[in-house]
Amino acid sequence: MAKCEVKNGSTIKDTYSSPVASLVLTDSSQLTADGFEKLPDQIIISELGPNRNYSQYAPYFIEPIFKKEKQEELYKSGEVEKISHVPIRAALNDQTSSVFYDEQTFENVKRTQLERFNTSTTPELKENIETNPLIIFYRAVENCKPLLQLSPIKRGGVTYQVPVPITEKRSNFLAMKWLIEAAQDKERTIHFPEKLAWELLDASSNQGRVVKRKQELHRQCEANRAYAHYRWS
């Protein structure tokens, strides 16, 4: 709700509220409960919020609830009665109640693998196609985890890149970080969930840019193995 203000210090006996706009008075006009005398060119409509220029919906429109699980929770808790008469924004193109929908790009992985499964001609090929996106995700992260990393160690005024073992926690972090960076580095015309799905599918097959990045790091560690004793010196 918006309030009317008088900029020259005049008293306001009653406050006028509106869910659409905020009115600012620029002179000494009197605002009462019955109404107020005001010229149209003296009323300034203030901004409704930071998203006023980016959305066609008013601020009191609520986000759509398209998942059946969340809808059932609203019915059970009785919250649906409070929002039954509130305007709702239109759902986006990628927001669906399909069982394959997931916010973490798993829907694209599932659809791609199902398409490969249905287009396979032999039972042997179908057996080799994994359709569970969770298994594909864990397999992709496992294939991208590095075993070693290069650590800069200074000895005698010279900095050496020394290969050192990496912890399990750090290895998981780097694998997921590289997958996200690889997805962000693709074409801007493609949505991020779709790009990340491609990277996960490539990495689960032990292919793709992230797997090559891990292998390149291991080659650098192998090339610098002569400096490994600097870890303890």
Residue frames relative to the residue before (quaternion, step in Angstrom):
aa qw qx qy qz dx dy dz
M 1.0000 0.0000 0.0000 0.0000 0.00 0.00 0.00
A 0.2653 -0.7777 0.5534 0.1360 3.57 -0.95 0.86
K 0.2755 -0.7597 0.5713 0.1434 3.57 -1.18 0.61
C 0.4088 -0.6881 0.5449 0.2502 3.55 -1.25 0.54
E 0.1149 -0.7958 0.5936 0.0332 3.53 -0.96 0.87
V 0.2778 -0.7256 0.6028 0.1815 3.57 -1.22 0.61
K 0.3509 -0.7959 0.4593 0.1802 3.56 -0.57 1.16
N 0.7159 0.4535 -0.2830 0.4492 3.62 1.08 -0.48
G 0.6683 -0.5493 0.2915 0.4083 3.59 1.17 0.41
S 0.4225 0.7041 -0.4829 0.3043 3.63 1.16 0.15
T 0.5066 -0.6595 0.4678 0.2992 3.52 -1.15 0.67
I 0.2361 -0.7443 0.6090 0.1393 3.52 -1.14 0.71
K 0.3101 -0.7791 0.5186 0.1667 3.55 -0.53 1.18
D 0.7990 0.0593 -0.0112 0.5983 3.56 1.00 -0.76
T 0.3632 -0.7396 0.5290 0.2029 3.56 -1.08 0.66
Y 0.2384 -0.7603 0.5908 0.1269 3.52 -0.93 0.95
S 0.1146 -0.8075 0.5779 0.0282 3.57 -0.78 1.04
S 0.0226 -0.7870 0.6164 -0.0116 3.52 -1.13 0.74
P 0.4053 -0.7239 0.4966 0.2552 3.62 -0.91 0.79
V 0.6824 0.5109 -0.2800 0.4414 3.58 1.23 -0.27
A 0.8356 0.0267 0.0440 0.5470 3.59 0.73 -0.95
S 0.3313 -0.6995 0.5943 0.2187 3.52 -1.34 0.32
L 0.2063 -0.8014 0.5548 0.0857 3.58 -0.68 1.13
V 0.1087 -0.7779 0.6179 0.0348 3.56 -0.97 0.93
L 0.2544 -0.7779 0.5574 0.1394 3.58 -0.65 1.13
T 0.2567 -0.8096 0.5173 0.1056 3.56 -0.89 0.95
D 0.7495 0.2851 -0.2306 0.5512 3.61 1.18 0.14
S 0.6975 -0.4944 0.3340 0.3969 3.58 -1.28 -0.31
S 0.2294 0.7853 -0.5444 0.1852 3.61 1.01 0.67
Q 0.3981 -0.7142 0.5289 0.2274 3.54 -1.08 0.73
L 0.1771 -0.7720 0.6060 0.0737 3.53 -0.95 1.00
T 0.0008 0.8094 -0.5853 0.0479 3.59 -0.58 1.13
A 0.6891 -0.4748 0.3477 0.4229 3.52 -1.33 0.10
D 0.6672 0.5138 -0.3069 0.4435 3.60 1.09 -0.69
G 0.7194 -0.3568 0.2676 0.5325 3.57 1.08 -0.57
F 0.2474 -0.7639 0.5726 0.1654 3.57 -1.22 -0.01
E 0.3995 -0.6983 0.5443 0.2379 3.52 -1.18 0.67
K 0.1633 0.7950 -0.5535 0.1871 3.53 -0.57 1.14
L 0.3777 -0.7003 0.5566 0.2391 3.53 -1.00 0.81
P 0.5704 -0.6277 0.3949 0.3531 3.63 -0.93 0.79
D 0.6992 0.4773 -0.2988 0.4405 3.60 0.94 -0.76
Q 0.6358 0.5228 -0.3430 0.4526 3.60 1.24 -0.05
I 0.6057 0.5383 -0.3557 0.4656 3.58 1.28 -0.05
I 0.1431 -0.7815 0.6052 0.0496 3.54 -0.80 1.06
I 0.2433 -0.7596 0.5861 0.1423 3.56 -0.74 1.04
S 0.2843 -0.7799 0.5380 0.1466 3.53 -0.57 1.19
E 0.6611 -0.5089 0.3761 0.4031 3.51 -1.30 0.25
L 0.4520 -0.7027 0.4874 0.2536 3.52 -1.06 0.76
G 0.7693 -0.2493 0.1839 0.5588 3.57 1.12 -0.32
P 0.7166 -0.4651 0.2997 0.4246 3.58 -1.27 0.08
N 0.7164 0.4381 -0.2622 0.4755 3.61 1.14 -0.48
R 0.3337 0.7805 -0.4865 0.2068 3.61 1.21 0.20
N 0.7393 0.4091 -0.2272 0.4842 3.59 0.96 -0.80
Y 0.7071 0.4683 -0.2527 0.4657 3.59 1.24 -0.13
S 0.7637 0.2893 -0.1761 0.5496 3.61 1.20 -0.10
Q 0.4125 -0.7052 0.5241 0.2404 3.51 -1.15 0.69
Y 0.6310 0.5369 -0.3219 0.4583 3.56 1.28 -0.11
A 0.5137 -0.6226 0.4969 0.3189 3.55 -1.17 0.63
P 0.6618 -0.5482 0.3269 0.3933 3.62 -1.13 0.50
Y 0.6778 0.5075 -0.3156 0.4283 3.61 1.07 -0.56
F 0.4745 0.6250 -0.4672 0.4073 3.63 1.22 0.15
I 0.2794 -0.7703 0.5523 0.1535 3.60 -0.92 0.88
E 0.5941 -0.5718 0.4354 0.3613 3.54 -1.28 0.44
P 0.5140 -0.6519 0.4497 0.3295 3.62 -1.02 0.69
I 0.2453 -0.7305 0.6202 0.1471 3.54 -1.13 0.73
F 0.0278 -0.8670 0.4955 -0.0460 3.55 0.02 1.32
K 0.5941 0.5594 -0.3774 0.4378 3.59 1.22 -0.20
K 0.4927 -0.6887 0.4480 0.2869 3.56 -0.83 0.98
E 0.6180 0.5590 -0.3559 0.4229 3.59 1.03 -0.70
K 0.6842 0.4706 -0.2826 0.4802 3.58 0.96 -0.90
Q 0.6107 0.5393 -0.3524 0.4605 3.59 1.10 -0.63
E 0.6539 0.5050 -0.3135 0.4681 3.58 0.98 -0.81
E 0.6287 0.5273 -0.3386 0.4604 3.59 1.05 -0.71
L 0.6368 0.5226 -0.3283 0.4621 3.60 1.04 -0.74
Y 0.6552 0.5028 -0.3159 0.4671 3.58 0.99 -0.78
K 0.6697 0.5042 -0.3044 0.4523 3.59 0.95 -0.83
S 0.7267 0.4302 -0.2429 0.4773 3.59 0.96 -0.83
G 0.4754 -0.6859 0.4323 0.3416 3.59 1.22 -0.30
E 0.4407 0.7123 -0.4470 0.3141 3.61 1.27 0.06
V 0.5580 0.6280 -0.3935 0.3734 3.57 1.17 -0.46
E 0.5966 0.5709 -0.3674 0.4280 3.61 1.13 -0.53
K 0.6571 0.5314 -0.3140 0.4326 3.58 1.08 -0.69
I 0.7726 0.3249 -0.1705 0.5181 3.59 1.10 -0.65
S 0.3788 0.7600 -0.4671 0.2463 3.60 1.25 0.17
H 0.7663 0.3194 -0.1790 0.5280 3.61 1.12 -0.62
V 0.5014 0.6393 -0.4311 0.3924 3.61 1.23 0.29
P 0.4893 -0.6606 0.4705 0.3205 3.64 -0.87 0.84
I 0.2247 -0.7810 0.5772 0.0793 3.56 -1.07 0.84
R 0.4640 -0.6614 0.5158 0.2849 3.55 -1.05 0.80
A 0.5540 -0.5917 0.4653 0.3557 3.54 -1.22 0.46
A 0.4960 -0.6590 0.4799 0.2990 3.56 -1.05 0.79
L 0.5160 -0.6364 0.4806 0.3128 3.57 -1.16 0.65
N 0.6822 -0.5104 0.3342 0.4030 3.55 -1.26 0.33
D 0.7372 0.4086 -0.2327 0.4852 3.58 1.04 -0.73
Q 0.5714 0.5625 -0.3952 0.4482 3.60 1.23 0.18
T 0.1432 0.7991 -0.5559 0.1789 3.54 -0.37 1.26
S 0.4564 -0.6740 0.5119 0.2746 3.55 -1.26 0.46
S 0.3338 0.7585 -0.4966 0.2582 3.58 1.22 0.30
V 0.5563 -0.6169 0.4441 0.3359 3.57 -1.15 0.66
F 0.6420 0.5276 -0.3225 0.4533 3.58 1.21 -0.36
Y 0.5206 0.6626 -0.4169 0.3407 3.60 1.25 -0.21
D 0.1507 0.7515 -0.6354 0.0938 3.53 -1.10 0.81
E 0.5168 -0.6736 0.4336 0.3021 3.57 -0.97 0.87
Q 0.7123 0.4582 -0.2482 0.4702 3.60 1.15 -0.52
T 0.6863 -0.5640 0.2659 0.3744 3.58 0.78 1.16
F 0.4333 0.7227 -0.4542 0.2892 3.63 1.25 0.12
E 0.5581 0.6088 -0.3998 0.3976 3.58 1.14 -0.48
N 0.6702 0.4892 -0.3035 0.4683 3.60 0.92 -0.87
V 0.6200 0.5302 -0.3435 0.4653 3.59 1.04 -0.71
K 0.6659 0.5102 -0.2994 0.4545 3.56 0.92 -0.93
R 0.6751 0.4968 -0.3019 0.4542 3.58 0.86 -0.90
T 0.6546 0.5167 -0.3186 0.4505 3.59 0.95 -0.85
Q 0.6928 0.4710 -0.2843 0.4662 3.57 0.89 -0.91
L 0.6350 0.5130 -0.3421 0.4653 3.59 1.03 -0.66
E 0.6241 0.5273 -0.3389 0.4664 3.57 1.07 -0.68
R 0.6532 0.4918 -0.3140 0.4826 3.58 0.98 -0.79
F 0.6444 0.5293 -0.3245 0.4464 3.57 1.00 -0.81
N 0.7101 0.4626 -0.2680 0.4582 3.59 0.89 -0.90
T 0.6969 0.4513 -0.2821 0.4808 3.59 1.13 -0.52
S 0.4949 0.6436 -0.4428 0.3805 3.60 1.24 -0.07
T 0.3754 -0.7715 0.4825 0.1764 3.55 -0.97 0.92
T 0.7744 0.2990 -0.1634 0.5331 3.60 1.10 -0.54
P 0.5839 -0.5886 0.4192 0.3699 3.61 -1.10 0.54
E 0.5969 0.5737 -0.3671 0.4241 3.60 1.10 -0.61
L 0.6690 0.4886 -0.3047 0.4699 3.58 0.95 -0.82
K 0.6443 0.5258 -0.3250 0.4503 3.58 1.02 -0.75
E 0.6350 0.5373 -0.3379 0.4404 3.59 1.04 -0.69
N 0.6910 0.4832 -0.2771 0.4607 3.59 1.11 -0.63
I 0.6143 0.5437 -0.3496 0.4525 3.61 1.25 -0.10
E 0.2226 -0.7745 0.5833 0.1020 3.56 -0.66 1.14
T 0.1678 -0.8202 0.5434 0.0623 3.60 -0.73 1.07
N 0.5584 0.5855 -0.4065 0.4244 3.60 1.23 -0.05
P 0.3562 -0.7706 0.4774 0.2265 3.65 -0.43 1.10
L 0.6007 0.5595 -0.3721 0.4333 3.62 1.09 -0.53
I 0.6510 0.5001 -0.3128 0.4778 3.57 0.96 -0.85
I 0.6376 0.5192 -0.3247 0.4674 3.59 1.01 -0.81
F 0.6438 0.5269 -0.3241 0.4504 3.59 0.97 -0.82
Y 0.6938 0.4667 -0.2854 0.4684 3.60 0.79 -0.97
R 0.6403 0.5172 -0.3243 0.4662 3.58 1.06 -0.73
A 0.6413 0.5247 -0.3207 0.4589 3.58 1.03 -0.79
V 0.6629 0.4929 -0.3074 0.4725 3.58 0.92 -0.88
E 0.6471 0.5239 -0.3221 0.4506 3.58 0.98 -0.80
N 0.6842 0.4815 -0.2918 0.4636 3.60 0.97 -0.77
C 0.7020 0.4621 -0.2645 0.4730 3.60 1.18 -0.47
K 0.5154 0.6657 -0.4166 0.3431 3.61 1.21 -0.17
P 0.2975 -0.7554 0.5511 0.1928 3.63 -0.71 1.00
L 0.3997 -0.7113 0.5303 0.2302 3.54 -1.23 0.56
L 0.7791 0.1785 -0.0803 0.5955 3.58 1.17 -0.64
Q 0.0805 -0.7623 0.6359 0.0897 3.51 -1.34 0.28
L 0.4645 -0.6660 0.5105 0.2829 3.56 -1.25 0.45
S 0.0894 -0.7954 0.5993 0.0140 3.54 -0.82 1.06
P 0.3728 -0.7369 0.5087 0.2433 3.66 -0.72 0.97
I 0.0153 0.7828 -0.6190 0.0621 3.57 -0.76 1.14
K 0.2723 -0.7834 0.5441 0.1266 3.56 -0.78 1.08
R 0.0692 0.7782 -0.6178 0.0893 3.53 -0.84 1.07
G 0.8556 0.0166 -0.0367 0.5160 3.59 -0.73 1.04
G 0.7022 -0.4612 0.2675 0.4719 3.58 1.02 0.70
V 0.6709 0.4396 -0.2913 0.5213 3.60 1.27 0.04
T 0.2867 -0.7530 0.5703 0.1596 3.56 -0.96 0.91
Y 0.1374 -0.7950 0.5899 0.0329 3.56 -0.72 1.15
Q 0.3516 -0.6859 0.5947 0.2286 3.54 -1.18 0.69
V 0.0825 -0.8421 0.5324 -0.0241 3.53 -0.09 1.36
P 0.3663 -0.7201 0.5370 0.2427 3.62 -0.82 0.91
V 0.0005 -0.7890 0.6124 -0.0489 3.57 -0.84 1.03
P 0.5531 -0.5894 0.4552 0.3736 3.61 -1.13 0.51
I 0.3138 -0.7497 0.5610 0.1570 3.52 -1.18 0.63
T 0.4905 -0.6659 0.4748 0.3008 3.57 -1.04 0.74
E 0.6418 -0.5377 0.3817 0.3915 3.55 -1.24 0.45
K 0.6494 0.5206 -0.3186 0.4535 3.59 0.97 -0.82
R 0.6731 0.4840 -0.2888 0.4788 3.58 0.95 -0.89
S 0.6276 0.5432 -0.3328 0.4476 3.58 1.05 -0.74
N 0.6530 0.4980 -0.3076 0.4807 3.60 0.97 -0.85
F 0.6436 0.5311 -0.3219 0.4472 3.57 0.97 -0.85
L 0.6814 0.4858 -0.2968 0.4599 3.60 0.85 -0.93
A 0.6316 0.5408 -0.3435 0.4366 3.60 0.97 -0.80
M 0.7074 0.4427 -0.2696 0.4805 3.59 0.84 -0.92
K 0.6207 0.5359 -0.3425 0.4584 3.58 1.08 -0.68
W 0.6665 0.4969 -0.3072 0.4631 3.59 0.92 -0.83
L 0.6269 0.5344 -0.3413 0.4527 3.59 1.03 -0.73
I 0.6662 0.4896 -0.3021 0.4746 3.58 0.95 -0.85
E 0.6590 0.5057 -0.3131 0.4604 3.59 0.93 -0.85
A 0.6429 0.5141 -0.3265 0.4645 3.59 1.01 -0.75
A 0.6565 0.4978 -0.3136 0.4721 3.60 1.02 -0.74
Q 0.6694 0.4966 -0.3007 0.4636 3.59 1.03 -0.73
D 0.6641 0.5314 -0.2962 0.4346 3.59 1.18 -0.48
K 0.5450 0.6206 -0.4068 0.3903 3.61 1.23 0.03
E 0.7684 -0.3628 0.2496 0.4645 3.56 -1.34 -0.12
R 0.4894 -0.6861 0.4619 0.2766 3.55 -1.03 0.83
T 0.5963 0.5897 -0.3661 0.4033 3.59 1.18 -0.37
I 0.6727 0.4516 -0.2836 0.5129 3.59 1.27 -0.24
H 0.4985 -0.6714 0.4618 0.2959 3.56 -0.94 0.87
F 0.6233 -0.5914 0.3751 0.3478 3.54 -1.13 0.75
P 0.6461 0.5158 -0.3632 0.4297 3.71 0.81 -0.76
E 0.6563 0.5023 -0.3155 0.4664 3.58 1.02 -0.76
K 0.6489 0.5109 -0.3181 0.4655 3.58 0.99 -0.80
L 0.6640 0.4971 -0.3097 0.4649 3.57 0.95 -0.84
A 0.6060 0.5508 -0.3568 0.4495 3.59 1.08 -0.65
W 0.6360 0.5209 -0.3310 0.4633 3.59 0.98 -0.78
E 0.6644 0.5029 -0.3094 0.4582 3.58 0.91 -0.87
L 0.6496 0.5100 -0.3239 0.4616 3.60 0.98 -0.78
L 0.6617 0.4988 -0.3143 0.4633 3.58 0.95 -0.81
D 0.6479 0.5015 -0.3207 0.4753 3.61 0.98 -0.78
A 0.6900 0.4821 -0.2907 0.4549 3.58 0.87 -0.94
S 0.6292 0.5331 -0.3486 0.4454 3.61 1.04 -0.64
S 0.6865 0.4246 -0.2681 0.5259 3.57 1.24 -0.46
N 0.4780 -0.6854 0.4155 0.3593 3.59 1.32 0.25
Q 0.5579 0.5422 -0.4051 0.4802 3.54 1.05 0.92
G 0.5974 0.6148 -0.4015 0.3222 3.54 -1.30 -0.17
R 0.7115 -0.4911 0.3192 0.3881 3.53 -1.36 0.23
V 0.6440 0.5283 -0.3411 0.4356 3.59 0.99 -0.72
V 0.6443 0.5009 -0.3236 0.4788 3.59 0.97 -0.79
K 0.6412 0.5093 -0.3236 0.4740 3.60 1.02 -0.74
R 0.6289 0.5284 -0.3351 0.4615 3.58 1.05 -0.70
K 0.6443 0.5031 -0.3213 0.4782 3.59 1.00 -0.76
Q 0.6651 0.4989 -0.3059 0.4638 3.59 0.93 -0.87
E 0.6300 0.5258 -0.3329 0.4645 3.60 1.04 -0.72
L 0.6348 0.5173 -0.3265 0.4720 3.59 1.02 -0.74
H 0.6552 0.5013 -0.3128 0.4707 3.58 0.99 -0.79
R 0.6311 0.5204 -0.3388 0.4649 3.60 1.05 -0.68
Q 0.6413 0.5082 -0.3241 0.4748 3.58 1.03 -0.74
C 0.6405 0.5091 -0.3245 0.4745 3.57 1.02 -0.72
E 0.6427 0.5096 -0.3217 0.4730 3.57 1.05 -0.74
A 0.6557 0.5072 -0.3172 0.4606 3.59 1.01 -0.76
N 0.7417 0.3783 -0.2140 0.5108 3.63 1.10 -0.62
R 0.3058 0.7861 -0.4976 0.2022 3.59 1.17 0.38
A 0.5662 0.6026 -0.3922 0.4030 3.62 1.19 -0.42
Y 0.6918 0.4576 -0.2843 0.4808 3.61 1.20 -0.41
A 0.3859 0.7658 -0.4611 0.2280 3.59 1.24 0.03
H 0.6333 0.5554 -0.3486 0.4110 3.63 1.07 -0.65
Y 0.5411 0.6242 -0.4079 0.3887 3.62 1.21 -0.25
R 0.4929 0.6570 -0.4335 0.3708 3.58 1.23 -0.22
W 0.7772 0.3515 -0.1675 0.4943 3.58 0.97 -0.84
S 0.6214 0.5671 -0.3546 0.4081 3.61 1.17 -0.36
